[in-house]
Amino acid sequence: MSVLSANTEQQIEEVLVSSKMIDASKLPIAKAEAKKTNQPLLGYLVKNNLITDEQLTKAHATITGVPYVNLTQAHIDPKILSLLPKDIAERYMAVPLGEMRHKLVVAMLDADNIQAVDFLSNRIARPLKVYVASEEGIRRILHQYDARLDTNMQDAFKKDFSASPGSEQDAGDSKINSKSTIKNLVEDSPISKALSAILDFAARNRASDVHIEPLEKEVKIRCRVDGVLREIMRLPKNTEPALISRIKILANLKIDEHRIPQDGQFTIRADNKDIDLRIAIAPIVWGEQVVIRLLDKSGTSLQLEAMGYKGRALRLIRNAIKQPNGMILTSGPTGSGKSTSLYALLQEIKNDSINIVTLEDPVEYKMDGINQIQVNPEVGLTFASGLRSILRQDPDVVMVGEIRDKETAQLAIQASLTGHLVFSTLHTNSAAGILPRLLDMGIEPFLIASTVHTVIGQRLVRKIADPGRLSYESTQPETEAIQATLGKLLPPSEKELAVVSQDLGYKSLPLSTQTAYTLYKGTDSPDTPAGYRGRMGLYEVFDVTEAIQALIMKRATSTEIEKYAISQGMVNMRQDGYLKALDGQTTINEVNRVAAEDMA
């Protein structure tokens, strides 16, 4: 919005009051505070959430007589967006909305700028119908430019890689026989444009992985956003060799090797951030599949509370990291946030008085004050050999990225027995599954019982997006599921409610006897697919007490250990998820998607 005159500001104030967008009694106090801090009144009102940017824009539109449009939930057809190039749209903060009576409807931040309107009209050679919109609304539409992959790129593929009849580049039989041919292909602009567009799209949409999957007649590209894979585009089959070769060259892999899996890495600059990429290539029936993992450190919090740890689980973990030795182990499937949990623990204990050494594959987050070692099997630096070297460096705390085999497990246990605090991860289905997994690796039960003192199980669920979050009363099946899952945690009367809420780490919780519960869901939009944005953890944590040590010595199953831990107060992952659903952070359906049934 352009700089406003004093008269216009006064008119906007009157509109805000008359339309009841703001309480008139709050204006004198706001004016005094704005004057004290030398801020424009309208800017002060927005900054302090007394009015929204949308309300201010609407009020200004009322004064100027320009029609107003709210774009915060709008979704524009990609064909309409293509009528105005993104660079022009960003420069003039103007976005196309549709067509009306042979005119292009455009929303602008500064609709009074006649020169900008004339330029845009001449640029697209069409008359315009201009609306005014807020900066937030226009930026949401600009983000939709990034949320689509340019269809012109696919046209370029079809043009540049289309096979003429009888040519060697026939889509079904495309072969690359020489390194010079590969070099020419990978330097071709459509391939570079394709890979850059795919990776930039993934970075802007917070994707954790990109899957490039050859099919019989085409190549499918999918991105994993908030734990869910979504197809974003398909490419002609004859682009596959050049695209895969381009990735191999960037990752310093063998471009003429198609028979065995290869792993590599490289770094890109996307969405104004440096992002590390981990490349995994494997031969499949129709070619070579590529999975690219994106490691973006900028948006990750390493605070335990921010990651979703609460109540009893948080207290157990903080007590565990105060111990001078022993093992803290976390479990879960690939991509469940195990390494991030360990980094958060290191962040909590890091100081100049202790020596922390880590052994990782890969080093996902570079942290000051911690000595981090990257595993490199090609030169003989494995978890086992690296751990032997670490123990000669006088560490106080050791983090082993993953216990994959018996040798690494034995060395980690020896480290914990000799006065070191050891953090590590295993791939199991639950926290209780860690202990039988170590038995399965051949570790003696008395060693496990003597060293492991805290175990963590975790999964990641999608969070409800704050904008557009809606509340509703639970249905009968949802109510029954909540009572069946949380019946042993939620009290039946108000008398115990405050104590239970505090113990579980929530400000307020409902009673177990209610006939319905307040739940929440998100609003589907281009920025928040299915109403979700971002992820958080579900956790189960328990200490290895003397009773559990006795179960380990008897080689008890994970089910027996988990049942005992729950009987002693452990909140399992499903219960943790339901508590977070009642707190408005996620949904019951999302918890059911990732968390197992209560085994108690």
N, C-alpha and C positions, 0 to 999 in steps of 0.2 A: 504494500500500500504506500502511495506517495506521501510526502510530508503534508500534513493537514494544516489549514489555517485555523486561527483561534475561533473564528465564527463557525467553521465546519465542526470543530471539536465540540463546541457548545451544542450544536444541533444533534450531534451523535449522542451526547450525554442525555439530551431530552428524549431521543428515540429509545435509548436503552431503558430509561425509567418508565416511559409511557407504555412500552411493550412488555414491561415487567421482566426484562432480562437481568436487571440488577435492582437490589433493594435501595430505594432512595436514601434511606437512613445511613447507608454505608458510604455514600459519596463524600460527605464532608471529611470523614476520617481518612478516606483514601486520598483526597486532595491534599490534606495536610502531610501525609506520609510521602506522597509523590514529590511535593515541594521540598520537603526536608532532604530527600535523597536526590534531588535535582533530576527527576525522571518525568517524561510526559505522562499525563494522567492516564490516557488510554493504554499506553504501554505498561504502566504500573498495574492497571486492572487485569490485563491479560496475564502478566507475569505472576501475579499472586492469585490466579484462578478465581478472581471475582467475576470475570466474564470469560467466555471462550473466544478463540480467534474467529470461529464461525459467527458468533453473535456480533462481534465487532464488524466483520465484513458485511453481514446482513444489514446492520444499522447504517453503515456507510452507503450501501447500495440504496437504501431507502431515501437518504438525503440527496444523492446524485441522480436518482431516477433510472439507474442502469439495472436491468434485471439480474437477480442473484440466483446462483445455483450452488447447492451443497454437494461436493464431490467426495466426501469422506467414505462413502460406501459404493461409489460408482465403478462400473467396469466397462471399459471402452473396447469396442471391436478393433482387433489389430488392423483391419483394413482401413478403418477411420484414422487410427494413429499414423498409418503410413502416409496420409495426405499432408502431414506436417513433419519434416525431419526433426529428430530429437534435439540436435544442436540448436536449431532455430527456436524450438519450443522452450528449451532451457534458458536461452539468452533473453527471450521476451516474457518468460513465465506465462506462456499461453499454450493451451492444449485443445485439440479438436474433440468435439463431443458427438457430432453427427451431422446430418444434412436436413435442411428445412426449406422447402420451396426454392430449390436451386441455390440456396446459400449454405455455406459451411458454418455450423455453430461452433464458436470458439469461446472458451472460458479463459479470462485473463486476470492476473493479480491487479494490474493497473489499467482498467478499462477506459480511463480518461485520457490515456496516451494516444492521441489521434495519429501521430507519426508512426507509432508501432502498429496500429490497426491498418493504416494505409500500406505499410511495408508488407505485412502478412498477407493482405489481400492481393497485392501485386505479386508476391512470392508464389502463391498457389494459383494465381490467375482466376480467382473466384471472389464474389462478394461475400462478406462475413456478417453473421449475426452474433453480436458480442454479449457475453454475460460476464459478471464479476464473480470471482471465487476466492476463497482463502488460500493463503500460501500452503497450508497443510493439505488442502484438497488437491491443489495443482501438483504438489510433489507426489502425492499418491498416484496420480495419473502418469506423471513422468516415470515413476517406478515401474509402471506397466510396460513402458518401452523396453525396460531391462528384463521384464518377466516373459518376454517372447523372444524367440529366435527368428531372425530375419528370414522371411520366406525367399527373399532375393538370393540368399546364400545357397539355398537348395537349387534354385534356378541356375546359379552359377555352376554348381556341381553337374547338373544334368547337361549343361552346355559344354563344359570343359572336359567332362569325363564320359560323355556319351560315346558309345562304341559304334563305329561305322560297320556295315555288314562285312563279315569276314576278317575284321581286324583282330589283332592279338589282345586287345583290351575288351573282349566280349565279357559282359557282366558275370556270366557263370564260370568263365575259365580264365579270369585275369591272373596273369603270372608276372613276377618280377624276377628277372634272371641276372641282372648285373647291378653292381653298386652304383654305377654312373646313372642308370635309369632311376634307381631309388632316389639318388641325390636330386635329380631333376624334379622328381615328383614331390618330394618333401619340401622343396623350396618354392613350389608353385603356390601362388597367392590364395586360391580357394581353400587349399588344405590348411594353410596357416590361419586363414580367416575362420575356418570351421573350428579348429581346436581352440583358438583364442575366444571365439564366441561361446563355445560350450563351457570352457573353464570360467569365463567371466560371468556367465549366467549362473553357474553353480555357486560361485563366490557371493554374488549379490543376493542369492536366495538362501544362503546359509546351509548349503548342501554339505553333507559329511562325506559323500562318495559319489563318483560318476562311474556308471557302468556302460561300456561300449561293447555291444553284444552282436556278433555277426549271425545273421539268419541265412536261409538258403538264397534269397533274392534281394536282400537289403541289410542294412545295419541299423540296429535299434540303439538309441541313446536314452539312458535313464539316470535320474538323480535321486539320491536318498536325502530327503528333507525331513528333519525331526523324526528320523527313524523309519520313514515310509518311502518306498521307491515309487517314483512317478516317471512315466515316459514323457520325454520332452520333444523328441524329434526322431525321424528316420531318414537315413541317407541312402543314396543308390549303392548297390553292392560293389560297383567298380571303384568306389572311393576308399574301400576298406584297406587295401595294401598300402596306399600312400599315407592314410591317417595313422595306421599302426606304426609304420616306419618313422613317421614324424615324432611320435611319442617315444619310440625306442631311441632315436638319436638324442632327443632332449634329456632322456634318462640315462644316457651313456650305456645302452644295452646293445647286444649283437643284433643287427638288423637282418642278417641272413639266417638267423636261427629261428625255426618255426616248430621244432619238434618237442622242446622241453620248456617248462615254465621259467620265467625270468622276473627278477625283482629289481627295482631301481627307484630313484628319486630325483626331483629337481624343484626349483622354487620359481614362482611366478609373482607378478605384481598385478593384482586384480582388485577392483573396488577400493582403490587407494590403500591396499594392505598387502604386505608380504605374506604369501601363503605357501607353506611347504606341501609338496605333493609326494605321496608314496605310490609307486606304480607296481602293480602285480599283473603279469601277462601269462596266460595259460592257453595251450592249444585245445580247441574244442572241435566238434564235428564240422562246423561250417567256417572255420578259420581260427583266429586268435581272439580270445576275450580279454579285454583290458578293464581292470578295476583301479580307479584313481581315488585315493583317499586324500581329502583336503584337511590339513591341520592349520586351522586359523586360531591363533592364540589370543587375538585381540578381544574377542567377545566372551571369553571364559573367565568366570569368577573362581578364585581358589579359596573362598571362604566357606567353611563347613555349613554354616546356617544358610547361605545363599544357594548351596547345592541341594538343600532339602533335608539335612540332618536336624532332628528335633528331639526334645525330651530325653527319655532314657537312653536312646541310641547315642545321642550327642554326649551325654555324661559318661557313658562307658568308654567311648573313643578318647575323650580328653583325659580320662584316668589312665587309659592304656598307654598313651604317648608319654606319660610322665614316668613310666617304668624304665629302669636303666638297661634292661636286656629282655630277651624273649622275641616272639614273632607276632606280628599283626598281619593277617592275611585277608585279602578281599577277593570275592569271586563273582562271576557273572559271564555272560557270553561276550563275544567280540563286539566292541562298540557300546558297552554298557556303562562306561565312565569309570572303570576300575583304576586306570592310571591317573585320572584326574583326582580321584579320591586320595590316592597316595601323595600326589603333589600337594594337595590341601593339607595333609598331615605334616608333610615336610615344612610347608609354609608356617604352620603353627609352632613348630619346635626350633626352627632355624635361628641360630644366633652365633656370635663369634666365639663362644666358648666350646663349641662342639664341631667335630669334623664329620660332615655328611658326604658320603660317596654313593653314587647311583650307577647302575649298569642297566642300560635300556636298549630296546630295539623296536622303534626308533626313539631318539630323544625328542619328545613331543613339545615340551615347554622348557626353554632355557631359563634357568633361575640363577640370580646372583647369590653368591655365598654357598653354592652347592657344587661339588665336583662331579660332573656328569660324564659318563663313558658310553660311547656308542658301540654296540656289538657289531663285529665284522667277521663273520665266519670264514670269509675268503682268505683272511690272513691268520686264521686260527684263534681269533678273539671271540670265543663263545661265552655264554652265561657262566658255564662252569670254570673255564680258564680265567675269565675276567674276575670272577669272585675270588679265586685263589690269590690273584694279584692284589685285589682290594684289601684283603685281610692282612697284607703286609704293609699297608699304608696307614696304620694306626687310626682306623675309623671309629667313631662312636655310634653312628647310625649308618646302616647299609640299606639301600633300596635295590631289589632285584626285580626288573621289569616283569618277569614272568618265570615261574617254576614249570619247566616243560618236561624234565626228565629226572630220573633217580639221582644222578650225579649232582645236579644243581640243588635238588631238595636236600641231599645229605650235607652239602657244603653250607647251605643256608642255616640248617639246624645246628651244625658245628659252630657257625658264627654266633648264633643266639646263645649257645651253651658257654661260649667263651667271653661273655660280657658285652655283646653287641645287641642293639635294638635293630631288628630286621623287619623291613616292610616288603611284601611281595604279593603277587596275584596268581590265581589258578582259575582254570576254566571248569566251573561246576555249576549245577543248577540252583544251589542254595548255599547259605552260609554253613549249614550243618554238613553239606556234601564235601566241604574242604577236608574234614578229618578222615573219612573213609578213602578219599582220593589219595591222600598221602600214604595211607596203608597200602593202597593198590600199587603205589610206586615202589613199595618194598621198604618203607621206613618203619622201624620198629615202633610198636605202640607206646612203649615207655618214653621214647624220645619225643614223640608228638605230644604226649601228655606233659612232659617236662618243659617244653619250649613254647608251644603255641598258647598264647593267653587271651587273644581277642580275634574273632572272625567276623567278617562283614559280607553279607550278600546284597547284591543290588541289581536293579533294572532301571531303565530310563522310560519315562512316559511324557507325552506331549502336554504342554501347559495351555490352559485356556488363555486366549489373547485378551488383554485388559480392555481395549476398545471393543465395544459391542458385546461384552459379557452380560448374559441374561440369567436371572434366577427363575426357578420353577419348583413346584412341589413334586416329590418323588412319586413314581407310579407304584402300584401294589407289588410287582416283582422286584423293583428297586428297593422298596422298603424292607421286604423280606430278606433280600440279599444283604442289606446293611445290618439288619438285626442278627442274621446268621453269622456274619463275619465279625462284627464288633460287639456282639452280645456280652462277651466276657470282659470287654474293655470299658464300655459306656455304663455308667451307673444307672440304676432304675429310679433314683430320687434326687431332688435338688440338693439335698444335704451334702452329698459326696461330690457333686459336679465340679465345684471349684478346685478341690484337691486333685481330682482325676485330670482335669484340663491342664493344670499346672504340671503335673507329672508327665503328661504326654507332650507338653510343649505348645499347647494351643490356648488362645485367650478364652474361647468358649466352645463348648461341645453340646450336642443335644443329649437327651435321655434315651436309653435303650428301649423304653416303652412307648415311644411316640408312634402315632399311626401314619405319619408322613414326615419327610425331612426336606429341608431346603437344599436343593442341588443347583448346579450352575452349568451353563453351556455357552459356547462361543457363537459368533455370527460368521457365517461363511463369506469371505471376501477375497479379492485377488491377493491381498497382503497376508491374509490369515486363512489358508485353505482349511475347510472343515471347522473353522473357528479356533484353530490352535496356532500358537507361535512359540517356538523354543521348547526346551525339554528340561525336566528336573528328575531327581532320583527318588526311587523307592528303596528303602533300606531295611535290613534286619541285622541286628548286631547282638552278639552275646559273648560273655566271658567264659573261658574254659575253667569252670569251678572244679572242686574235688569230685563232685558227683559225676560231672561230665568226663573227667579224667578216668574215673572207674569204668564208664561206658566205653571209652576208647580202649582201655586195657582188655575189655571183653570183646573188642572188635565189633561194636554195635553198628547197626546200619544208620544211614543219614536220617531215616524216618524216626528211629528211636531217639536219636540225639535231638532232633528238632522238636519232637513232642515234649521232651523233658525241658528244653530251653523255653518253650512257650509256657509250660506249667510254672516256670520260675519268673515269668514276666516279660519274656521277649515279645516284641511286636513284630510279626512277620511282614513280608513285603506287601501281601494283599491287604492286611489290616492298615499298614502305613498308607497305602494308596487310597483306601476308603476314607481314612481320616483327612487326607489332603483333598479328596473330593468334597467332603462336607465343609472344608475350609475354603472352597471355591477356587482351588488351584488347578484341578484337573477334573475329569469326568469318570463316572463309574464304568462306562464302556471302555475307556482307555486303560483303566486299571485292569479290567477283566482281560484285555487283549494281551497284556504282558506278564501278569502275575498269576501264579498257580493257586489252586484252591487251598484253603486253610487245612493243614494236615492235623490240627489238634483234635 
